[in-house]
């Protein structure tokens, strides 16, 4: 029969390094997605750079649009970007919480 041997929980220093690494990954994902939104709103909406930044930030954070979009291309982009942003938001929550949840589950399964 298969016998599982638990490894000890990693030291806090290494755990904090993993949390920091995941935060950097999450922020990088957000930065890339924000750039996609800014460029899309600027060229397809069309919006000024600051309005594109403002709108992309608000959509990406789940707050909703702030500018009126009049072009068909801009409306299609805005719809797809909103759906994309919802997935990015959920994904980033998972990336940020993964090391914490892993540590909690690991601590529950360590045999003492």
Phi, psi and omega per residue, in radians:
X1 nan 2.614 -3.132
X2 -1.246 2.250 3.087
X3 -1.993 2.147 -3.125
X4 -1.660 2.224 3.087
X5 -1.915 2.109 -3.119
X6 -1.301 2.468 3.004
X7 -1.594 2.667 3.126
X8 -1.172 2.717 3.083
X9 -1.187 2.415 -3.101
X10 -1.143 2.682 3.105
X11 -1.077 2.704 -3.102
X12 -1.016 -0.632 -3.130
X13 -1.033 -0.793 3.133
X14 -1.214 -0.673 3.094
X15 -1.040 -0.791 3.127
X16 -1.114 -0.613 3.077
X17 -1.113 -0.705 3.106
X18 -1.152 -0.723 3.113
X19 -1.087 -0.786 3.127
X20 -1.077 -0.754 3.120
X21 -1.044 -0.760 -3.139
X22 -1.180 -0.606 3.073
X23 -1.139 -0.697 3.095
X24 -1.115 -0.744 3.100
X25 -1.074 -0.802 -3.129
X26 -1.096 -0.747 3.116
X27 -1.153 -0.629 3.095
X28 -1.136 -0.750 3.091
X29 -1.053 -0.794 3.124
X30 -1.084 -0.717 -3.135
X31 -1.091 -0.795 3.132
X32 -1.103 -0.759 -3.135
X33 -1.161 -0.626 3.096
X34 -1.148 -0.733 3.102
X35 -1.089 -0.732 3.081
X36 -1.011 -0.798 -3.138
X37 -1.141 -0.756 -3.130
X38 -1.076 -0.855 -3.126
X39 -1.112 -0.762 -3.140
X40 -1.083 -0.817 3.137
X41 -1.185 -0.623 -3.126
X42 -1.151 -0.776 -3.057
X43 -1.589 -0.465 -3.063
X44 -1.804 -0.399 -3.067
X45 -1.331 -0.662 -0.556
X46 -1.323 2.494 -3.127
X47 -2.274 2.706 3.054
X48 -1.113 2.856 -3.109
X49 -1.029 -0.735 -3.101
X50 -1.226 -0.665 3.078
X51 -1.179 -0.652 3.099
X52 -1.132 -0.745 3.087
X53 -1.078 -0.803 -3.132
X54 -1.074 -0.830 -3.105
X55 -1.164 -0.774 3.129
X56 -1.087 -0.702 3.115
X57 -1.104 -0.755 -3.116
X58 -1.184 -0.705 3.107
X59 -1.159 -0.798 -3.090
X60 -1.116 -0.532 3.133
X61 -1.523 -0.073 3.113
X62 1.545 0.149 -3.095
X63 -1.437 -0.477 3.118
X64 1.916 2.930 -3.070
X65 -1.254 2.683 3.124
X66 -2.166 -0.200 3.118
X67 -1.997 2.683 3.075
X68 -1.502 2.251 -3.126
X69 -1.852 2.210 -3.036
X70 -1.890 -0.352 -3.089
X71 -1.552 2.641 3.105
X72 -1.113 -0.789 3.116
X73 -1.053 -0.707 3.110
X74 -1.127 -0.683 3.129
X75 -1.187 -0.702 3.101
X76 -1.140 -0.808 3.116
X77 -1.036 -0.801 -3.102
X78 -1.057 -0.706 3.122
X79 -1.131 -0.831 -3.133
X80 -1.171 -0.662 3.133
X81 -1.148 -0.642 3.109
X82 -1.129 -0.761 3.092
X83 -1.119 -0.784 3.106
X84 -1.038 -0.743 -3.113
X85 -1.128 -0.618 3.086
X86 -1.096 -0.722 3.107
X87 -1.173 -0.719 3.126
X88 -1.091 -0.718 3.141
X89 -1.053 -0.861 -3.138
X90 -1.119 -0.725 3.124
X91 -1.077 -0.780 -3.133
X92 -1.133 -0.632 3.063
X93 -1.055 -0.758 3.106
X94 -1.098 -0.741 3.133
X95 -1.103 -0.747 -3.109
X96 -1.210 -0.729 -3.061
X97 -1.480 -0.253 -3.054
X98 -0.925 -0.873 -3.118
X99 -1.164 -0.574 3.135
X100 -1.191 -0.834 3.137
X101 -1.126 -0.715 3.115
X102 -1.046 -0.767 -3.140
X103 -1.120 -0.750 3.134
X104 -1.084 -0.816 3.139
X105 -1.134 -0.711 3.128
X106 -1.087 -0.733 3.130
X107 -1.112 -0.592 3.133
X108 -1.240 -0.412 -3.075
X109 -1.790 -0.017 3.134
X110 -1.306 2.253 3.115
X111 -1.471 2.242 3.135
X112 -1.786 nan nan
